[in-house]
Amino acid sequence: MATAKQQRESNAAIVNAICLLLFAPFLIFSAFKFFSLKRQYMSGNNFHRVIDIGTIKQPMMAAVGLVVMAYIAIGITYDSHRNLSVLVLAIVFVLAIFMAQWVAVKYIGAIIDADERVVFFPPDMQSYGVGDYVTLKFLKDMTRLDMVRIDDIQRITRQVGKRLYLHGPFGSRGIFFSEKQKRDECMSAIQQLAKKGVIMYELERA
């Protein structure tokens, strides 16, 4: 008969195995989403992709935080409330799928398609209001790219830091980078295709 200590060690091993297994579908779904986006948005020959691997830090940190919280929650409930542990695992699994796709969306970066004259980029989630979170719009936006037609761009601004904003009849859309060099690379690629008369406002102070 197993002692209480052996039982705790066995349960801890099970919890560790569950948390490690969460990374397998995470990596699979992330890779699948990336290649799906690549086929959809990079099928032509005349496009410029701004790759900024630093932007995946945000979704990766969120994924790690999710796994840590799941580890704690399952560790607390596994002995006495196993059904609750299963529920926690199911919720974490679903959220992990969304975050895996978010990593792929961030990694694909900004794509400037010269043939279609459009810019694709990860949605600007920093402008969300409470309603966008209540309606779970943020989950949908984790899995897609936003799009702006280059001919609709009336003004381009870059602010202090690593932000680039496009303005026009569509409103204002932000594209965020981890480095100023990547931001300026994207801005230059858009300017080369933008119609004459587009104004670039320099808002940087340094």
Backbone as JSON Lines, residues from 0, in Angstrom:
{"i":0,"aa":"M","n":[0.85,-1.2,0.0],"ca":[0.0,0.0,0.0],"c":[0.88,1.25,0.0]}
{"i":1,"aa":"A","n":[0.56,2.18,-0.88],"ca":[1.39,3.38,-1.03],"c":[1.23,4.28,0.17]}
{"i":2,"aa":"T","n":[2.33,4.83,0.62],"ca":[2.31,5.78,1.73],"c":[1.81,7.13,1.22]}
{"i":3,"aa":"A","n":[1.5,8.02,2.17],"ca":[1.03,9.36,1.79],"c":[2.09,10.1,1.0]}
{"i":4,"aa":"K","n":[3.36,9.91,1.39],"ca":[4.44,10.58,0.68],"c":[4.57,10.07,-0.74]}
{"i":5,"aa":"Q","n":[4.47,8.75,-0.91],"ca":[4.55,8.17,-2.25],"c":[3.38,8.63,-3.11]}
{"i":6,"aa":"Q","n":[2.2,8.76,-2.49],"ca":[1.03,9.22,-3.22],"c":[1.22,10.65,-3.7]}
{"i":7,"aa":"R","n":[1.78,11.49,-2.81],"ca":[2.03,12.89,-3.2],"c":[3.05,12.96,-4.33]}
{"i":8,"aa":"E","n":[4.1,12.13,-4.25],"ca":[5.12,12.12,-5.31],"c":[4.54,11.64,-6.62]}
{"i":9,"aa":"S","n":[3.65,10.64,-6.54],"ca":[3.0,10.13,-7.75],"c":[2.11,11.19,-8.38]}
{"i":10,"aa":"N","n":[1.34,11.89,-7.54],"ca":[0.47,12.94,-8.05],"c":[1.27,14.09,-8.65]}
{"i":11,"aa":"A","n":[2.4,14.44,-8.02],"ca":[3.26,15.5,-8.54],"c":[3.82,15.12,-9.91]}
{"i":12,"aa":"A","n":[4.18,13.84,-10.06],"ca":[4.71,13.38,-11.35],"c":[3.64,13.46,-12.43]}
{"i":13,"aa":"I","n":[2.4,13.14,-12.06],"ca":[1.3,13.21,-13.02],"c":[1.05,14.66,-13.44]}
{"i":14,"aa":"V","n":[1.04,15.57,-12.47],"ca":[0.83,17.0,-12.76],"c":[1.94,17.52,-13.66]}
{"i":15,"aa":"N","n":[3.19,17.15,-13.37],"ca":[4.32,17.58,-14.22],"c":[4.16,17.06,-15.64]}
{"i":16,"aa":"A","n":[3.75,15.81,-15.77],"ca":[3.57,15.22,-17.1],"c":[2.48,15.93,-17.88]}
{"i":17,"aa":"I","n":[1.38,16.28,-17.19],"ca":[0.27,16.98,-17.83],"c":[0.73,18.34,-18.36]}
{"i":18,"aa":"C","n":[1.47,19.08,-17.54],"ca":[1.94,20.41,-17.94],"c":[2.93,20.33,-19.1]}
{"i":19,"aa":"L","n":[3.79,19.32,-19.08],"ca":[4.74,19.15,-20.19],"c":[4.02,18.79,-21.48]}
{"i":20,"aa":"L","n":[2.97,17.97,-21.36],"ca":[2.21,17.58,-22.55],"c":[1.48,18.75,-23.19]}
{"i":21,"aa":"L","n":[1.22,19.8,-22.4],"ca":[0.56,20.98,-22.96],"c":[1.41,21.65,-24.04]}
{"i":22,"aa":"F","n":[2.73,21.52,-23.94],"ca":[3.6,22.16,-24.92],"c":[3.57,21.48,-26.28]}
{"i":23,"aa":"A","n":[3.25,20.19,-26.3],"ca":[3.23,19.46,-27.58],"c":[2.16,20.02,-28.51]}
{"i":24,"aa":"P","n":[0.87,20.09,-28.08],"ca":[-0.12,20.69,-28.96],"c":[0.15,22.17,-29.22]}
{"i":25,"aa":"F","n":[0.76,22.85,-28.26],"ca":[1.1,24.27,-28.44],"c":[2.01,24.44,-29.64]}
{"i":26,"aa":"L","n":[3.09,23.65,-29.69],"ca":[4.04,23.74,-30.79],"c":[3.42,23.3,-32.11]}
{"i":27,"aa":"I","n":[2.6,22.26,-32.06],"ca":[1.96,21.74,-33.29],"c":[1.02,22.78,-33.87]}
{"i":28,"aa":"F","n":[0.14,23.35,-33.04],"ca":[-0.82,24.33,-33.53],"c":[-0.12,25.61,-33.99]}
{"i":29,"aa":"S","n":[0.96,25.99,-33.33],"ca":[1.7,27.18,-33.73],"c":[2.31,26.99,-35.11]}
{"i":30,"aa":"A","n":[2.94,25.84,-35.33],"ca":[3.55,25.56,-36.63],"c":[2.48,25.46,-37.72]}
{"i":31,"aa":"F","n":[1.39,24.79,-37.41],"ca":[0.3,24.65,-38.39],"c":[-0.25,26.0,-38.79]}
{"i":32,"aa":"K","n":[-0.47,26.89,-37.8],"ca":[-1.01,28.22,-38.09],"c":[-0.03,29.04,-38.91]}
{"i":33,"aa":"F","n":[1.26,28.94,-38.6],"ca":[2.25,29.71,-39.34],"c":[2.24,29.34,-40.82]}
{"i":34,"aa":"F","n":[2.26,28.05,-41.12],"ca":[2.28,27.61,-42.52],"c":[0.96,27.92,-43.22]}
{"i":35,"aa":"S","n":[-0.13,27.94,-42.46],"ca":[-1.41,28.33,-43.03],"c":[-1.4,29.81,-43.41]}
{"i":36,"aa":"L","n":[-0.87,30.66,-42.54],"ca":[-0.74,32.09,-42.84],"c":[0.21,32.33,-44.0]}
{"i":37,"aa":"K","n":[1.27,31.56,-44.04],"ca":[2.25,31.71,-45.11],"c":[1.64,31.4,-46.47]}
{"i":38,"aa":"R","n":[0.84,30.35,-46.54],"ca":[0.17,30.01,-47.8],"c":[-0.85,31.07,-48.19]}
{"i":39,"aa":"Q","n":[-1.52,31.65,-47.19],"ca":[-2.58,32.61,-47.47],"c":[-2.06,33.98,-47.86]}
{"i":40,"aa":"Y","n":[-0.99,34.44,-47.2],"ca":[-0.55,35.82,-47.38],"c":[0.78,35.97,-48.11]}
{"i":41,"aa":"M","n":[1.48,34.88,-48.35],"ca":[2.79,34.97,-49.0],"c":[2.87,34.06,-50.22]}
{"i":42,"aa":"S","n":[1.75,33.97,-50.93],"ca":[1.7,33.11,-52.11],"c":[2.27,33.78,-53.36]}
{"i":43,"aa":"G","n":[2.31,35.12,-53.35],"ca":[2.83,35.84,-54.51],"c":[4.35,35.94,-54.48]}
{"i":44,"aa":"N","n":[4.9,36.66,-55.44],"ca":[6.35,36.82,-55.54],"c":[6.83,38.23,-55.22]}
{"i":45,"aa":"N","n":[5.88,39.16,-55.15],"ca":[6.27,40.56,-54.98],"c":[5.76,41.1,-53.64]}
{"i":46,"aa":"F","n":[6.37,40.63,-52.57],"ca":[5.96,41.09,-51.25],"c":[7.21,41.29,-50.38]}
{"i":47,"aa":"H","n":[7.03,42.08,-49.35],"ca":[8.11,42.33,-48.39],"c":[7.61,41.96,-47.01]}
{"i":48,"aa":"R","n":[8.29,41.04,-46.37],"ca":[7.9,40.61,-45.03],"c":[8.89,41.16,-44.01]}
{"i":49,"aa":"V","n":[8.36,41.86,-43.02],"ca":[9.2,42.39,-41.94],"c":[9.15,41.38,-40.78]}
{"i":50,"aa":"I","n":[10.22,40.64,-40.61],"ca":[10.28,39.6,-39.58],"c":[10.85,40.22,-38.3]}
{"i":51,"aa":"D","n":[10.09,40.14,-37.25],"ca":[10.53,40.69,-35.96],"c":[10.26,39.63,-34.89]}
{"i":52,"aa":"I","n":[11.24,38.77,-34.68],"ca":[11.05,37.64,-33.76],"c":[10.85,38.11,-32.32]}
{"i":53,"aa":"G","n":[11.27,39.34,-32.02],"ca":[11.11,39.85,-30.67],"c":[9.66,40.03,-30.26]}
{"i":54,"aa":"T","n":[8.75,40.13,-31.22],"ca":[7.34,40.35,-30.9],"c":[6.65,39.11,-30.35]}
{"i":55,"aa":"I","n":[7.29,37.94,-30.49],"ca":[6.65,36.73,-29.96],"c":[6.85,36.61,-28.45]}
{"i":56,"aa":"K","n":[7.63,37.54,-27.87],"ca":[7.86,37.48,-26.43],"c":[6.55,37.59,-25.65]}
{"i":57,"aa":"Q","n":[5.67,38.49,-26.09],"ca":[4.41,38.71,-25.38],"c":[3.55,37.44,-25.34]}
{"i":58,"aa":"P","n":[3.24,36.81,-26.48],"ca":[2.43,35.58,-26.4],"c":[3.15,34.43,-25.72]}
{"i":59,"aa":"M","n":[4.46,34.35,-25.85],"ca":[5.19,33.27,-25.19],"c":[5.14,33.44,-23.68]}
{"i":60,"aa":"M","n":[5.29,34.68,-23.19],"ca":[5.21,34.92,-21.75],"c":[3.8,34.63,-21.24]}
{"i":61,"aa":"A","n":[2.8,34.98,-22.05],"ca":[1.42,34.69,-21.66],"c":[1.19,33.19,-21.58]}
{"i":62,"aa":"A","n":[1.77,32.44,-22.53],"ca":[1.63,30.99,-22.53],"c":[2.31,30.37,-21.31]}
{"i":63,"aa":"V","n":[3.5,30.85,-21.0],"ca":[4.21,30.35,-19.81],"c":[3.41,30.64,-18.55]}
{"i":64,"aa":"G","n":[2.87,31.86,-18.47],"ca":[2.05,32.21,-17.31],"c":[0.83,31.31,-17.19]}
{"i":65,"aa":"L","n":[0.24,30.98,-18.33],"ca":[-0.92,30.09,-18.34],"c":[-0.56,28.71,-17.81]}
{"i":66,"aa":"V","n":[0.59,28.2,-18.25],"ca":[1.02,26.88,-17.81],"c":[1.33,26.88,-16.31]}
{"i":67,"aa":"V","n":[1.96,27.95,-15.84],"ca":[2.27,28.06,-14.41],"c":[1.0,28.07,-13.57]}
{"i":68,"aa":"M","n":[0.01,28.87,-14.02],"ca":[-1.26,28.91,-13.29],"c":[-1.96,27.57,-13.32]}
{"i":69,"aa":"A","n":[-1.88,26.89,-14.48],"ca":[-2.49,25.56,-14.6],"c":[-1.79,24.57,-13.68]}
{"i":70,"aa":"Y","n":[-0.48,24.67,-13.6],"ca":[0.3,23.79,-12.74],"c":[-0.13,23.96,-11.28]}
{"i":71,"aa":"I","n":[-0.27,25.21,-10.86],"ca":[-0.67,25.48,-9.48],"c":[-2.1,25.0,-9.22]}
{"i":72,"aa":"A","n":[-3.0,25.33,-10.17],"ca":[-4.41,24.97,-9.98],"c":[-4.61,23.45,-9.96]}
{"i":73,"aa":"I","n":[-3.97,22.76,-10.89],"ca":[-4.11,21.29,-10.94],"c":[-3.44,20.66,-9.72]}
{"i":74,"aa":"G","n":[-2.29,21.22,-9.32],"ca":[-1.61,20.68,-8.14],"c":[-2.45,20.79,-6.89]}
{"i":75,"aa":"I","n":[-3.24,21.88,-6.78],"ca":[-4.07,22.09,-5.6],"c":[-5.31,21.2,-5.62]}
{"i":76,"aa":"T","n":[-5.9,21.03,-6.8],"ca":[-7.2,20.34,-6.9],"c":[-7.1,18.85,-7.24]}
{"i":77,"aa":"Y","n":[-5.92,18.37,-7.64],"ca":[-5.84,17.01,-8.16],"c":[-6.2,15.95,-7.11]}
{"i":78,"aa":"D","n":[-5.79,16.15,-5.88],"ca":[-6.04,15.15,-4.83],"c":[-7.5,15.09,-4.41]}
{"i":79,"aa":"S","n":[-8.1,16.27,-4.22],"ca":[-9.44,16.31,-3.63],"c":[-10.56,16.59,-4.62]}
{"i":80,"aa":"H","n":[-10.26,17.27,-5.72],"ca":[-11.29,17.63,-6.69],"c":[-10.8,17.31,-8.11]}
{"i":81,"aa":"R","n":[-10.75,16.03,-8.42],"ca":[-10.19,15.62,-9.7],"c":[-11.0,16.12,-10.89]}
{"i":82,"aa":"N","n":[-12.31,16.19,-10.74],"ca":[-13.16,16.69,-11.83],"c":[-12.83,18.15,-12.14]}
{"i":83,"aa":"L","n":[-12.56,18.91,-11.1],"ca":[-12.18,20.31,-11.29],"c":[-10.84,20.4,-12.01]}
{"i":84,"aa":"S","n":[-9.93,19.49,-11.71],"ca":[-8.63,19.46,-12.39],"c":[-8.81,19.22,-13.88]}
{"i":85,"aa":"V","n":[-9.73,18.31,-14.2],"ca":[-10.01,18.01,-15.61],"c":[-10.58,19.24,-16.31]}
{"i":86,"aa":"L","n":[-11.47,19.96,-15.62],"ca":[-12.05,21.19,-16.19],"c":[-10.97,22.23,-16.42]}
{"i":87,"aa":"V","n":[-10.08,22.42,-15.44],"ca":[-8.97,23.36,-15.58],"c":[-8.09,22.98,-16.77]}
{"i":88,"aa":"L","n":[-7.8,21.7,-16.89],"ca":[-6.96,21.22,-17.99],"c":[-7.62,21.5,-19.34]}
{"i":89,"aa":"A","n":[-8.93,21.29,-19.43],"ca":[-9.65,21.53,-20.69],"c":[-9.6,23.0,-21.07]}
{"i":90,"aa":"I","n":[-9.83,23.88,-20.08],"ca":[-9.8,25.33,-20.35],"c":[-8.41,25.76,-20.79]}
{"i":91,"aa":"V","n":[-7.41,25.27,-20.09],"ca":[-6.03,25.62,-20.43],"c":[-5.68,25.12,-21.83]}
{"i":92,"aa":"F","n":[-6.15,23.94,-22.17],"ca":[-5.87,23.38,-23.5],"c":[-6.44,24.27,-24.6]}
{"i":93,"aa":"V","n":[-7.67,24.73,-24.41],"ca":[-8.31,25.61,-25.41],"c":[-7.56,26.93,-25.52]}
{"i":94,"aa":"L","n":[-7.23,27.53,-24.37],"ca":[-6.51,28.8,-24.39],"c":[-5.12,28.64,-25.0]}
{"i":95,"aa":"A","n":[-4.49,27.5,-24.74],"ca":[-3.16,27.23,-25.31],"c":[-3.21,27.19,-26.83]}
{"i":96,"aa":"I","n":[-4.3,26.67,-27.38],"ca":[-4.45,26.63,-28.84],"c":[-4.52,28.05,-29.41]}
{"i":97,"aa":"F","n":[-5.28,28.93,-28.73],"ca":[-5.36,30.32,-29.18],"c":[-3.99,31.0,-29.07]}
{"i":98,"aa":"M","n":[-3.29,30.77,-27.98],"ca":[-1.99,31.42,-27.79],"c":[-0.96,30.89,-28.77]}
{"i":99,"aa":"A","n":[-1.06,29.63,-29.12],"ca":[-0.15,29.06,-30.12],"c":[-0.34,29.76,-31.46]}
{"i":100,"aa":"Q","n":[-1.59,30.02,-31.8],"ca":[-1.87,30.73,-33.05],"c":[-1.42,32.19,-32.96]}
{"i":101,"aa":"W","n":[-1.52,32.75,-31.77],"ca":[-1.07,34.13,-31.55],"c":[0.43,34.24,-31.78]}
{"i":102,"aa":"V","n":[1.19,33.26,-31.34],"ca":[2.63,33.23,-31.6],"c":[2.9,33.25,-33.1]}
{"i":103,"aa":"A","n":[2.15,32.43,-33.85],"ca":[2.34,32.37,-35.3],"c":[2.0,33.7,-35.97]}
{"i":104,"aa":"V","n":[0.91,34.33,-35.51],"ca":[0.5,35.62,-36.07],"c":[1.57,36.68,-35.82]}
{"i":105,"aa":"K","n":[2.1,36.68,-34.6],"ca":[3.16,37.64,-34.27],"c":[4.43,37.36,-35.08]}
{"i":106,"aa":"Y","n":[4.76,36.08,-35.23],"ca":[5.99,35.73,-35.92],"c":[5.91,36.02,-37.43]}
{"i":107,"aa":"I","n":[4.72,35.89,-38.01],"ca":[4.59,36.17,-39.44],"c":[4.9,37.64,-39.72]}
{"i":108,"aa":"G","n":[4.62,38.5,-38.73],"ca":[5.01,39.91,-38.83],"c":[4.14,40.72,-39.78]}
{"i":109,"aa":"A","n":[4.72,41.77,-40.32],"ca":[4.03,42.65,-41.27],"c":[4.41,42.25,-42.68]}
{"i":110,"aa":"I","n":[3.42,42.17,-43.54],"ca":[3.63,41.78,-44.94],"c":[3.11,42.9,-45.84]}
{"i":111,"aa":"I","n":[3.99,43.44,-46.66],"ca":[3.6,44.48,-47.61],"c":[3.55,43.84,-48.98]}
{"i":112,"aa":"D","n":[2.34,43.66,-49.51],"ca":[2.12,42.99,-50.79],"c":[2.03,44.05,-51.89]}
{"i":113,"aa":"A","n":[3.05,44.1,-52.75],"ca":[3.1,45.12,-53.81],"c":[2.09,44.84,-54.92]}
{"i":114,"aa":"D","n":[1.81,43.58,-55.17],"ca":[0.85,43.24,-56.24],"c":[-0.58,43.61,-55.85]}
{"i":115,"aa":"E","n":[-0.96,43.25,-54.65],"ca":[-2.32,43.54,-54.17],"c":[-2.42,44.93,-53.55]}
{"i":116,"aa":"R","n":[-1.27,45.56,-53.3],"ca":[-1.19,46.89,-52.71],"c":[-1.92,46.94,-51.36]}
{"i":117,"aa":"V","n":[-1.55,46.01,-50.49],"ca":[-2.12,45.94,-49.15],"c":[-1.01,45.68,-48.14]}
{"i":118,"aa":"V","n":[-1.29,46.02,-46.89],"ca":[-0.39,45.73,-45.77],"c":[-1.13,44.81,-44.8]}
{"i":119,"aa":"F","n":[-0.53,43.68,-44.49],"ca":[-1.08,42.76,-43.5],"c":[-0.22,42.84,-42.24]}
{"i":120,"aa":"F","n":[-0.85,42.79,-41.08],"ca":[-0.09,42.9,-39.83],"c":[-0.95,42.39,-38.68]}
{"i":121,"aa":"P","n":[-0.32,42.0,-37.56],"ca":[-1.09,41.56,-36.39],"c":[-2.0,42.67,-35.9]}
{"i":122,"aa":"P","n":[-3.23,42.35,-35.52],"ca":[-4.18,43.38,-35.06],"c":[-3.64,44.19,-33.88]}
{"i":123,"aa":"D","n":[-4.07,45.45,-33.84],"ca":[-3.68,46.36,-32.77],"c":[-4.58,46.11,-31.57]}
{"i":124,"aa":"M","n":[-4.15,45.26,-30.66],"ca":[-4.97,44.88,-29.51],"c":[-4.85,45.87,-28.35]}
{"i":125,"aa":"Q","n":[-3.91,46.81,-28.46],"ca":[-3.73,47.78,-27.37],"c":[-4.83,48.84,-27.36]}
{"i":126,"aa":"S","n":[-5.59,48.91,-28.44],"ca":[-6.66,49.92,-28.51],"c":[-8.01,49.36,-28.08]}
{"i":127,"aa":"Y","n":[-8.03,48.14,-27.58],"ca":[-9.29,47.51,-27.2],"c":[-9.94,48.21,-26.0]}
{"i":128,"aa":"G","n":[-11.27,48.17,-26.0],"ca":[-12.03,48.63,-24.86],"c":[-12.54,47.43,-24.07]}
{"i":129,"aa":"V","n":[-13.28,47.71,-23.01],"ca":[-13.81,46.64,-22.17],"c":[-14.72,45.71,-22.98]}
{"i":130,"aa":"G","n":[-15.51,46.3,-23.88],"ca":[-16.44,45.5,-24.68],"c":[-15.74,44.47,-25.55]}
{"i":131,"aa":"D","n":[-14.55,44.8,-26.04],"ca":[-13.81,43.87,-26.89],"c":[-13.37,42.63,-26.1]}
{"i":132,"aa":"Y","n":[-13.12,42.81,-24.82],"ca":[-12.74,41.67,-23.98],"c":[-13.97,40.89,-23.52]}
{"i":133,"aa":"V","n":[-15.05,41.6,-23.24],"ca":[-16.28,40.92,-22.81],"c":[-16.82,40.03,-23.93]}
{"i":134,"aa":"T","n":[-16.74,40.52,-25.17],"ca":[-17.22,39.75,-26.32],"c":[-16.19,38.76,-26.85]}
{"i":135,"aa":"L","n":[-15.04,38.68,-26.17],"ca":[-13.95,37.75,-26.54],"c":[-13.37,38.04,-27.93]}
{"i":136,"aa":"K","n":[-13.48,39.3,-28.36],"ca":[-12.92,39.69,-29.66],"c":[-11.41,39.44,-29.7]}
{"i":137,"aa":"F","n":[-10.76,39.57,-28.54],"ca":[-9.31,39.4,-28.49],"c":[-8.9,37.98,-28.86]}
{"i":138,"aa":"L","n":[-9.74,36.99,-28.55],"ca":[-9.41,35.61,-28.92],"c":[-9.44,35.42,-30.43]}
{"i":139,"aa":"K","n":[-10.42,36.03,-31.08],"ca":[-10.51,35.95,-32.53],"c":[-9.32,36.64,-33.18]}
{"i":140,"aa":"D","n":[-8.93,37.79,-32.63],"ca":[-7.83,38.56,-33.22],"c":[-6.47,37.9,-32.98]}
{"i":141,"aa":"M","n":[-6.39,36.97,-32.05],"ca":[-5.15,36.23,-31.86],"c":[-4.84,35.32,-33.05]}
{"i":142,"aa":"T","n":[-5.85,35.04,-33.87],"ca":[-5.7,34.03,-34.92],"c":[-5.7,34.61,-36.33]}
{"i":143,"aa":"R","n":[-5.69,35.93,-36.46],"ca":[-5.81,36.51,-37.8],"c":[-4.86,37.69,-37.99]}
{"i":144,"aa":"L","n":[-4.74,38.14,-39.22],"ca":[-3.98,39.34,-39.55],"c":[-4.94,40.45,-39.95]}
{"i":145,"aa":"D","n":[-4.62,41.67,-39.56],"ca":[-5.39,42.83,-39.99],"c":[-4.89,43.25,-41.36]}
{"i":146,"aa":"M","n":[-5.68,44.08,-42.06],"ca":[-5.31,44.47,-43.41],"c":[-5.71,45.92,-43.69]}
{"i":147,"aa":"V","n":[-4.82,46.65,-44.36],"ca":[-5.08,48.02,-44.78],"c":[-4.63,48.15,-46.22]}
{"i":148,"aa":"R","n":[-5.46,48.75,-47.06],"ca":[-5.07,48.99,-48.45],"c":[-4.12,50.19,-48.51]}
{"i":149,"aa":"I","n":[-3.03,50.03,-49.2],"ca":[-2.01,51.07,-49.26],"c":[-2.57,52.36,-49.88]}
{"i":150,"aa":"D","n":[-3.44,52.23,-50.86],"ca":[-4.0,53.42,-51.51],"c":[-4.94,54.2,-50.59]}
{"i":151,"aa":"D","n":[-5.36,53.59,-49.48],"ca":[-6.24,54.27,-48.53],"c":[-5.46,55.01,-47.46]}
{"i":152,"aa":"I","n":[-4.16,54.8,-47.41],"ca":[-3.34,55.43,-46.38],"c":[-3.14,56.91,-46.71]}
{"i":153,"aa":"Q","n":[-3.54,57.78,-45.8],"ca":[-3.41,59.22,-45.99],"c":[-2.28,59.82,-45.18]}
{"i":154,"aa":"R","n":[-1.94,59.14,-44.09],"ca":[-0.92,59.68,-43.21],"c":[-0.23,58.54,-42.47]}
{"i":155,"aa":"I","n":[1.06,58.7,-42.25],"ca":[1.84,57.72,-41.5],"c":[2.54,58.44,-40.36]}
{"i":156,"aa":"T","n":[2.45,57.91,-39.17],"ca":[3.16,58.5,-38.04],"c":[3.94,57.42,-37.31]}
{"i":157,"aa":"R","n":[5.09,57.81,-36.81],"ca":[5.84,56.92,-35.94],"c":[6.12,57.68,-34.66]}
{"i":158,"aa":"Q","n":[5.82,57.04,-33.56],"ca":[5.94,57.71,-32.27],"c":[7.19,57.26,-31.53]}
{"i":159,"aa":"V","n":[7.39,57.89,-30.38],"ca":[8.52,57.52,-29.54],"c":[8.42,56.04,-29.22]}
{"i":160,"aa":"G","n":[9.49,55.33,-29.4],"ca":[9.47,53.89,-29.17],"c":[9.5,53.13,-30.48]}
{"i":161,"aa":"K","n":[8.64,52.14,-30.6],"ca":[8.71,51.24,-31.75],"c":[7.34,51.09,-32.41]}
{"i":162,"aa":"R","n":[6.54,52.13,-32.38],"ca":[5.18,52.07,-32.91],"c":[5.08,52.81,-34.24]}
{"i":163,"aa":"L","n":[4.3,52.21,-35.13],"ca":[4.02,52.82,-36.43],"c":[2.51,52.85,-36.6]}
{"i":164,"aa":"Y","n":[1.97,54.03,-36.98],"ca":[0.53,54.16,-37.13],"c":[0.18,54.55,-38.56]}
{"i":165,"aa":"L","n":[-0.86,53.91,-39.08],"ca":[-1.39,54.22,-40.4],"c":[-2.75,54.87,-40.22]}
{"i":166,"aa":"H","n":[-2.98,55.99,-40.94],"ca":[-4.22,56.73,-40.79],"c":[-4.89,56.87,-42.15]}
{"i":167,"aa":"G","n":[-6.23,56.84,-42.13],"ca":[-6.98,56.98,-43.38],"c":[-8.46,56.81,-43.12]}
{"i":168,"aa":"P","n":[-9.26,56.53,-44.15],"ca":[-10.7,56.34,-43.98],"c":[-11.03,55.18,-43.06]}
{"i":169,"aa":"F","n":[-10.1,54.28,-42.88],"ca":[-10.29,53.11,-42.01],"c":[-10.06,53.44,-40.54]}
{"i":170,"aa":"G","n":[-9.65,54.68,-40.25],"ca":[-9.33,55.07,-38.89],"c":[-7.82,55.07,-38.69]}
{"i":171,"aa":"S","n":[-7.39,54.64,-37.54],"ca":[-5.95,54.54,-37.24],"c":[-5.64,53.11,-36.84]}
{"i":172,"aa":"R","n":[-4.6,52.56,-37.42],"ca":[-4.16,51.2,-37.1],"c":[-2.71,51.25,-36.66]}
{"i":173,"aa":"G","n":[-2.41,50.58,-35.57],"ca":[-1.05,50.54,-35.07],"c":[-0.35,49.24,-35.41]}
{"i":174,"aa":"I","n":[0.92,49.35,-35.75],"ca":[1.78,48.18,-35.97],"c":[2.93,48.31,-34.98]}
{"i":175,"aa":"F","n":[3.16,47.28,-34.2],"ca":[4.14,47.36,-33.13],"c":[5.32,46.42,-33.38]}
{"i":176,"aa":"F","n":[6.49,46.92,-33.06],"ca":[7.72,46.15,-33.27],"c":[8.54,46.14,-31.98]}
{"i":177,"aa":"S","n":[9.53,45.26,-31.95],"ca":[10.41,45.19,-30.78],"c":[11.67,46.02,-30.98]}
{"i":178,"aa":"E","n":[11.9,46.49,-32.23],"ca":[13.08,47.29,-32.53],"c":[12.7,48.43,-33.46]}
{"i":179,"aa":"K","n":[13.34,49.57,-33.3],"ca":[13.09,50.71,-34.18],"c":[13.49,50.38,-35.62]}
{"i":180,"aa":"Q","n":[14.54,49.59,-35.77],"ca":[15.0,49.22,-37.11],"c":[13.91,48.49,-37.89]}
{"i":181,"aa":"K","n":[13.2,47.58,-37.21],"ca":[12.12,46.84,-37.87],"c":[10.95,47.78,-38.2]}
{"i":182,"aa":"R","n":[10.66,48.69,-37.29],"ca":[9.6,49.67,-37.53],"c":[9.91,50.52,-38.75]}
{"i":183,"aa":"D","n":[11.15,51.0,-38.84],"ca":[11.53,51.85,-39.96],"c":[11.59,51.07,-41.27]}
{"i":184,"aa":"E","n":[11.95,49.8,-41.18],"ca":[11.95,48.94,-42.37],"c":[10.55,48.81,-42.94]}
{"i":185,"aa":"C","n":[9.58,48.61,-42.05],"ca":[8.18,48.5,-42.48],"c":[7.7,49.82,-43.06]}
{"i":186,"aa":"M","n":[8.01,50.92,-42.4],"ca":[7.6,52.24,-42.86],"c":[8.16,52.55,-44.24]}
{"i":187,"aa":"S","n":[9.42,52.21,-44.46],"ca":[10.06,52.45,-45.75],"c":[9.4,51.64,-46.86]}
{"i":188,"aa":"A","n":[9.09,50.38,-46.56],"ca":[8.45,49.53,-47.57],"c":[7.07,50.04,-47.95]}
{"i":189,"aa":"I","n":[6.34,50.56,-46.98],"ca":[5.0,51.11,-47.26],"c":[5.12,52.41,-48.05]}
{"i":190,"aa":"Q","n":[6.07,53.26,-47.67],"ca":[6.24,54.55,-48.36],"c":[6.61,54.37,-49.82]}
{"i":191,"aa":"Q","n":[7.35,53.35,-50.13],"ca":[7.75,53.11,-51.52],"c":[6.54,52.83,-52.41]}
{"i":192,"aa":"L","n":[5.48,52.3,-51.82],"ca":[4.29,51.95,-52.6],"c":[3.15,52.95,-52.43]}
{"i":193,"aa":"A","n":[3.23,53.78,-51.39],"ca":[2.15,54.72,-51.1],"c":[2.04,55.76,-52.21]}
{"i":194,"aa":"K","n":[0.81,56.21,-52.44],"ca":[0.58,57.22,-53.47],"c":[1.2,58.55,-53.05]}
{"i":195,"aa":"K","n":[1.48,59.37,-54.03],"ca":[2.07,60.68,-53.75],"c":[1.08,61.52,-52.93]}
{"i":196,"aa":"G","n":[1.62,62.26,-52.0],"ca":[0.78,63.09,-51.16],"c":[0.61,62.53,-49.77]}
{"i":197,"aa":"V","n":[1.04,61.27,-49.58],"ca":[0.96,60.7,-48.23],"c":[1.98,61.42,-47.34]}
{"i":198,"aa":"I","n":[1.53,61.88,-46.19],"ca":[2.38,62.67,-45.3],"c":[2.88,61.78,-44.17]}
{"i":199,"aa":"M","n":[4.17,61.86,-43.92],"ca":[4.78,61.11,-42.83],"c":[5.13,62.1,-41.72]}
{"i":200,"aa":"Y","n":[4.47,61.98,-40.59],"ca":[4.76,62.86,-39.46],"c":[5.77,62.2,-38.56]}
{"i":201,"aa":"E","n":[6.8,62.92,-38.24],"ca":[7.85,62.42,-37.34],"c":[7.54,62.93,-35.93]}
{"i":202,"aa":"L","n":[7.16,62.01,-35.06],"ca":[6.8,62.38,-33.71],"c":[7.85,61.95,-32.69]}
{"i":203,"aa":"E","n":[8.94,61.37,-33.16],"ca":[9.97,60.94,-32.24],"c":[10.71,62.16,-31.67]}
{"i":204,"aa":"R","n":[11.17,62.0,-30.46],"ca":[11.95,63.06,-29.82],"c":[13.39,62.65,-29.65]}
{"i":205,"aa":"A","n":[13.67,61.38,-29.95],"ca":[15.04,60.91,-29.79],"c":[15.39,59.96,-30.89]}
